[in-house]
Each structure stands twice: as C-alpha cells, then as structure tokens.
Amino acid sequence: MRLTAARLGAAARFAGLIAGLSGLLLQFVISIPASLDAGRSLAGAVAHFFSFFTILTNIAVVAVYLVAGSKQLGRPSLFASPQTRAGVAVAITVVFVVYVAVLAPLWQPRGWFLLCDIILHYAAPALYLAWWGLVGADGSTRKSDLALWLGYPLAYLAYVMARYPLAGEMPYPFLDPARGMVAVATSVAVMLALFITTSVIILLADRWLVPIRSARRDEIARS
C-alpha cells in the first residue's frame, strides 16, 4: 500500500489526537492535587492549570484535530479555518521553542510530570506540524493573518497580567513582575519577535507546501 500524504496526515492526526487528549488529561489529574498541596483552593488550582500557554495551545490543537475529523465540516467552525490551523501551528511551535530554550533547564520533572512534558512540549508540536504540513496547509493564508495570529499571545499576556494581582503568581518566570518591569518588557519583546518570526515561516511554508504536494501527487499518478 502506497503511503500518500493523505494517509500519513491521517495517521499523524490520530496519533496527535490521542497524545493531546491523554497528555492534557494526565496533566490535569496530576496537577490539581499538586496545586492543592501547594495551598491553592480547588478553584484556584483549576484556574492555575488553565493559565498556562502550553495547556491552552494544546487544547487548540486537539480542537483542530476534532474538527478536521468531523463529518459535519459544512458547519461554520473557528477551528476549521485554514487561518486558525496555521495560527495554531505558529503557537505550538513557539511552545516547543520556548520550552526547550528557556523552561526545560529550569526544572527536572520526574515520573508522570516528565511524561506530560514530553507529550505536550515535544510530541504534540511534532505531530501537529507533521499533520499540518501533510494535509492541513492549503495555501490560503495571507500577510494580514499575521496580525490575527499575534492576537492570541497578546490576549494571553493581557490575561496573565490582569490575573497576577489577584492570584499573586505568574505561570512563567520570565513574565513575573517581581523581576522588574524592564526585564518583563524585554521578555515580552523577545516573545513577540519569536512569534512574528515563526508566523512568517509558517506563512511561507503554507505557500510552498501546496505546490510541492501537488507535484508529488502528479508524480505518484504517473508512476
């Protein structure tokens, strides 16, 4: 049986969906008791869990997979949009890069926490980018979409900054106001630069992948 892009994409989507759902569920199950032990209330523990960019982005990845596999694609859906699929590709790539470059050296998770880290920070980005490159990209993104993709991290930043005075904690150390506003502003500028760079790469990849896949299909058809 010939392994076409569609078959490989379907396999990547299935593997990514299973990994994403299991990783998110396991992370929730082990994180809530740990948060309670740290002195948070149940509501505070749940709010803390959903305050991580990694968690929110992996939820978006799962939502894209679910919509992509739905039989009712005729219904309007945010996560069915090619622009959203590409935007999620940007966000999950940033999740991987920031974790590897900044967060991974700061702690050494073990046991189930280590497994969740591997799933949500390594496996999920790899599988989603594989799926998006094989079948998710359709060449319809435009330069104007970059502003929309930046809206997600900016909205997230506004949320965690607004939550900080109430919760007294920040999900990520490089955003902690206790470090000083200059340090936080520098971190934000670096993160925005990373998002813009990744967005441009994804935009270009979206334009290049479609003709490459089309040429590959023609080659297979002729063989």
The 8 nearest C-alpha neighbors of each residue, nearest first, counted from 0:
[[1, 2, 3, 6, 7, 219, 4, 5],
 [2, 0, 3, 6, 219, 4, 7, 5],
 [1, 3, 6, 0, 7, 4, 5, 8],
 [4, 2, 6, 5, 1, 7, 216, 8],
 [3, 5, 7, 133, 6, 8, 2, 134],
 [6, 4, 8, 3, 7, 9, 134, 133],
 [7, 5, 9, 3, 8, 4, 2, 10],
 [6, 8, 10, 4, 9, 5, 11, 3],
 [9, 7, 130, 5, 11, 133, 10, 6],
 [8, 10, 12, 6, 7, 11, 5, 13],
 [9, 11, 7, 13, 8, 12, 14, 6],
 [10, 12, 8, 14, 130, 9, 13, 126],
 [11, 13, 15, 9, 10, 14, 130, 16],
 [14, 12, 16, 10, 15, 11, 9, 17],
 [15, 13, 11, 17, 16, 12, 18, 10],
 [14, 16, 12, 18, 126, 13, 17, 19],
 [15, 17, 19, 13, 18, 14, 61, 12],
 [18, 16, 14, 20, 15, 19, 21, 13],
 [17, 19, 15, 21, 16, 20, 22, 14],
 [20, 18, 16, 22, 17, 21, 15, 23],
 [19, 21, 23, 17, 22, 18, 16, 24],
 [20, 22, 24, 18, 19, 23, 25, 17],
 [21, 23, 19, 25, 115, 20, 24, 18],
 [24, 22, 26, 20, 25, 21, 19, 27],
 [25, 23, 27, 21, 26, 22, 20, 28],
 [24, 26, 28, 22, 27, 23, 21, 29],
 [25, 27, 23, 29, 24, 28, 30, 22],
 [28, 26, 30, 24, 25, 29, 31, 23],
 [27, 29, 25, 26, 30, 31, 24, 32],
 [28, 30, 26, 27, 31, 32, 25, 33],
 [31, 29, 33, 27, 32, 26, 28, 34],
 [30, 32, 34, 33, 44, 29, 27, 28],
 [33, 31, 35, 34, 30, 29, 36, 28],
 [32, 34, 36, 30, 31, 35, 37, 29],
 [35, 33, 37, 31, 44, 36, 32, 39],
 [34, 36, 39, 32, 38, 37, 33, 40],
 [35, 37, 33, 38, 34, 32, 39, 31],
 [38, 36, 34, 35, 39, 33, 32, 44],
 [39, 37, 35, 36, 40, 34, 44, 33],
 [38, 40, 35, 43, 44, 34, 37, 41],
 [39, 41, 43, 42, 44, 35, 38, 34],
 [40, 42, 44, 43, 45, 39, 35, 31],
 [43, 41, 45, 40, 44, 46, 39, 47],
 [42, 44, 40, 46, 41, 39, 45, 47],
 [43, 45, 41, 47, 34, 42, 46, 39],
 [44, 46, 48, 42, 47, 43, 41, 49],
 [47, 45, 43, 49, 48, 44, 42, 50],
 [46, 48, 44, 50, 45, 49, 43, 51],
 [49, 47, 45, 46, 50, 44, 51, 27],
 [48, 50, 46, 47, 51, 54, 45, 55],
 [51, 49, 47, 48, 46, 170, 52, 159],
 [52, 50, 53, 54, 49, 170, 48, 55],
 [51, 53, 55, 54, 56, 50, 155, 94],
 [54, 52, 56, 51, 55, 94, 57, 119],
 [55, 53, 57, 51, 52, 56, 58, 49],
 [54, 56, 58, 52, 57, 53, 59, 51],
 [55, 57, 59, 53, 58, 54, 52, 60],
 [56, 58, 60, 54, 59, 55, 53, 61],
 [59, 57, 55, 61, 56, 60, 62, 54],
 [58, 60, 56, 62, 57, 61, 63, 55],
 [61, 59, 57, 63, 58, 62, 56, 64],
 [60, 62, 64, 58, 59, 63, 16, 19],
 [61, 63, 59, 65, 60, 64, 58, 66],
 [64, 62, 78, 60, 66, 61, 65, 67],
 [65, 63, 67, 61, 62, 66, 12, 16],
 [66, 64, 62, 68, 67, 63, 61, 69],
 [65, 67, 69, 63, 68, 64, 79, 62],
 [68, 66, 64, 65, 69, 63, 79, 72],
 [69, 67, 65, 66, 64, 70, 72, 12],
 [68, 70, 66, 71, 67, 72, 65, 64],
 [69, 71, 72, 68, 73, 66, 67, 74],
 [72, 70, 73, 69, 74, 66, 68, 75],
 [71, 73, 74, 70, 69, 66, 75, 79],
 [74, 72, 71, 75, 70, 76, 79, 69],
 [73, 75, 72, 71, 76, 79, 70, 66],
 [76, 74, 73, 77, 72, 79, 80, 78],
 [77, 75, 79, 78, 74, 80, 66, 72],
 [76, 78, 79, 80, 83, 75, 63, 82],
 [77, 79, 63, 76, 80, 83, 66, 62],
 [80, 78, 76, 77, 66, 81, 67, 63],
 [79, 81, 83, 82, 78, 77, 84, 76],
 [82, 80, 84, 83, 85, 79, 136, 137],
 [83, 81, 85, 80, 84, 140, 86, 144],
 [82, 84, 86, 80, 85, 81, 78, 87],
 [85, 83, 81, 87, 82, 86, 80, 88],
 [84, 86, 88, 82, 83, 87, 81, 89],
 [87, 85, 83, 89, 148, 88, 84, 82],
 [86, 88, 90, 84, 89, 85, 91, 83],
 [89, 87, 85, 86, 91, 90, 92, 128],
 [90, 88, 86, 87, 92, 198, 91, 197],
 [89, 91, 87, 93, 92, 88, 94, 86],
 [90, 92, 94, 93, 88, 124, 89, 87],
 [93, 91, 95, 89, 94, 90, 124, 88],
 [92, 94, 96, 90, 95, 91, 97, 89],
 [95, 93, 91, 92, 97, 96, 53, 98],
 [94, 96, 92, 120, 98, 93, 97, 99],
 [97, 95, 93, 99, 98, 94, 100, 92],
 [98, 96, 100, 101, 94, 99, 95, 93],
 [97, 99, 102, 95, 103, 101, 96, 100],
 [98, 100, 96, 103, 97, 101, 95, 102],
 [99, 101, 97, 98, 96, 102, 103, 104],
 [102, 100, 97, 98, 99, 103, 104, 105],
 [101, 103, 98, 105, 104, 99, 100, 97],
 [102, 104, 99, 105, 98, 106, 101, 100],
 [105, 103, 102, 106, 101, 107, 100, 99],
 [106, 104, 102, 103, 107, 101, 172, 98],
 [107, 105, 104, 103, 108, 102, 109, 113],
 [106, 108, 109, 105, 103, 104, 113, 112],
 [109, 107, 113, 112, 106, 110, 116, 111],
 [108, 110, 113, 112, 111, 107, 114, 116],
 [109, 111, 113, 112, 114, 108, 115, 116],
 [110, 112, 114, 113, 115, 109, 29, 25],
 [113, 111, 115, 114, 110, 108, 109, 116],
 [112, 114, 109, 108, 116, 111, 110, 115],
 [113, 115, 111, 117, 112, 116, 118, 110],
 [116, 114, 118, 112, 117, 113, 22, 119],
 [115, 117, 113, 119, 114, 118, 120, 112],
 [116, 118, 114, 121, 115, 120, 119, 122],
 [119, 117, 122, 115, 116, 121, 120, 22],
 [118, 120, 123, 116, 117, 115, 121, 22],
 [119, 121, 95, 116, 117, 118, 123, 122],
 [122, 120, 117, 123, 124, 118, 119, 95],
 [121, 123, 118, 125, 124, 126, 117, 119],
 [122, 124, 119, 126, 125, 121, 118, 127],
 [125, 123, 127, 91, 126, 122, 121, 128],
 [126, 124, 122, 128, 123, 127, 129, 121],
 [127, 125, 129, 123, 15, 128, 124, 11],
 [126, 128, 130, 124, 129, 125, 131, 123],
 [127, 129, 131, 125, 130, 126, 132, 124],
 [128, 130, 126, 132, 127, 131, 133, 125],
 [131, 129, 8, 127, 133, 11, 128, 132],
 [132, 130, 135, 128, 136, 133, 134, 129],
 [133, 131, 129, 130, 136, 128, 134, 135],
 [132, 134, 130, 8, 4, 131, 129, 135],
 [133, 135, 131, 8, 136, 132, 130, 5],
 [136, 134, 131, 132, 130, 133, 137, 84],
 [135, 137, 205, 131, 134, 132, 138, 81],
 [138, 136, 139, 209, 135, 205, 81, 134],
 [139, 137, 206, 205, 140, 209, 136, 208],
 [138, 140, 137, 141, 81, 205, 206, 82],
 [139, 141, 138, 82, 202, 144, 205, 81],
 [142, 140, 143, 144, 139, 202, 145, 82],
 [143, 141, 144, 145, 140, 202, 146, 199],
 [142, 144, 141, 145, 146, 147, 140, 148],
 [145, 143, 147, 142, 146, 141, 148, 140],
 [146, 144, 148, 147, 143, 142, 198, 149],
 [145, 147, 149, 144, 148, 143, 150, 142],
 [148, 146, 144, 150, 145, 149, 143, 151],
 [147, 149, 145, 86, 150, 146, 151, 144],
 [150, 148, 146, 151, 147, 152, 145, 153],
 [149, 151, 147, 153, 148, 152, 154, 146],
 [150, 152, 154, 149, 153, 148, 155, 147],
 [153, 151, 155, 154, 149, 150, 156, 148],
 [152, 154, 156, 150, 155, 151, 157, 149],
 [155, 153, 157, 151, 152, 156, 150, 158],
 [156, 154, 152, 158, 153, 157, 151, 159],
 [157, 155, 153, 158, 159, 154, 152, 160],
 [156, 158, 154, 160, 155, 159, 161, 153],
 [159, 157, 155, 161, 156, 160, 162, 154],
 [160, 158, 162, 156, 161, 157, 163, 155],
 [159, 161, 163, 157, 162, 158, 156, 164],
 [160, 162, 158, 159, 163, 157, 164, 165],
 [163, 161, 159, 165, 160, 164, 166, 158],
 [162, 164, 167, 166, 160, 165, 168, 161],
 [165, 163, 167, 162, 166, 161, 160, 168],
 [166, 164, 162, 163, 167, 161, 168, 160],
 [167, 165, 163, 168, 164, 162, 43, 169],
 [168, 166, 163, 164, 165, 169, 162, 175],
 [169, 167, 166, 163, 170, 175, 164, 162],
 [168, 170, 171, 175, 163, 172, 174, 159],
 [171, 169, 51, 50, 168, 172, 47, 159],
 [170, 172, 169, 173, 174, 175, 51, 102],
 [173, 171, 175, 174, 169, 170, 178, 102],
 [172, 174, 171, 175, 186, 183, 182, 178],
 [175, 173, 183, 172, 171, 176, 169, 186],
 [174, 176, 172, 177, 169, 173, 178, 183],
 [177, 175, 178, 179, 180, 174, 183, 182],
 [176, 178, 175, 179, 180, 174, 183, 172],
 [179, 177, 176, 175, 182, 180, 183, 173],
 [180, 178, 176, 177, 182, 181, 183, 175],
 [179, 181, 183, 182, 184, 176, 178, 177],
 [182, 180, 184, 183, 179, 185, 178, 186],
 [181, 183, 185, 180, 179, 184, 178, 186],
 [182, 184, 180, 186, 174, 185, 181, 187],
 [185, 183, 187, 181, 186, 182, 180, 188],
 [186, 184, 188, 182, 183, 187, 181, 189],
 [185, 187, 183, 189, 184, 188, 190, 173],
 [188, 186, 190, 184, 185, 189, 191, 183],
 [187, 189, 185, 191, 186, 190, 184, 192],
 [190, 188, 192, 186, 187, 191, 193, 185],
 [191, 189, 193, 187, 192, 188, 186, 194],
 [192, 190, 194, 188, 193, 189, 187, 195],
 [191, 193, 189, 195, 190, 194, 196, 188],
 [192, 194, 190, 196, 191, 195, 197, 189],
 [195, 193, 191, 197, 192, 196, 198, 190],
 [194, 196, 198, 192, 197, 193, 191, 199],
 [197, 195, 193, 199, 198, 194, 192, 200],
 [196, 198, 200, 194, 199, 195, 89, 193],
 [199, 197, 195, 201, 196, 200, 89, 194],
 [198, 200, 202, 196, 197, 201, 203, 195],
 [199, 201, 197, 203, 198, 202, 204, 196],
 [202, 200, 204, 198, 203, 199, 205, 197],
 [203, 201, 199, 205, 200, 204, 198, 140],
 [202, 204, 200, 206, 205, 201, 199, 207],
 [205, 203, 201, 207, 206, 202, 208, 200],
 [206, 204, 138, 202, 203, 136, 208, 207],
 [205, 207, 138, 203, 204, 208, 209, 202],
 [208, 206, 204, 205, 209, 210, 203, 211],
 [207, 209, 211, 205, 210, 204, 206, 212],
 [208, 210, 212, 211, 207, 138, 137, 213],
 [211, 209, 213, 212, 208, 214, 207, 206],
 [210, 212, 208, 214, 209, 213, 215, 207],
 [213, 211, 215, 209, 210, 214, 208, 216],
 [212, 214, 210, 216, 215, 211, 209, 217],
 [215, 213, 217, 211, 212, 216, 210, 218],
 [214, 216, 212, 218, 213, 217, 211, 219],
 [217, 215, 219, 213, 218, 214, 220, 212],
 [218, 216, 220, 214, 215, 219, 221, 213],
 [217, 219, 215, 221, 216, 220, 214, 222],
 [218, 220, 216, 222, 217, 221, 215, 3],
 [221, 219, 217, 218, 222, 216, 215, 214],
 [220, 222, 218, 219, 217, 216, 215, 214],
 [221, 219, 220, 218, 217, 216, 215, 1]]
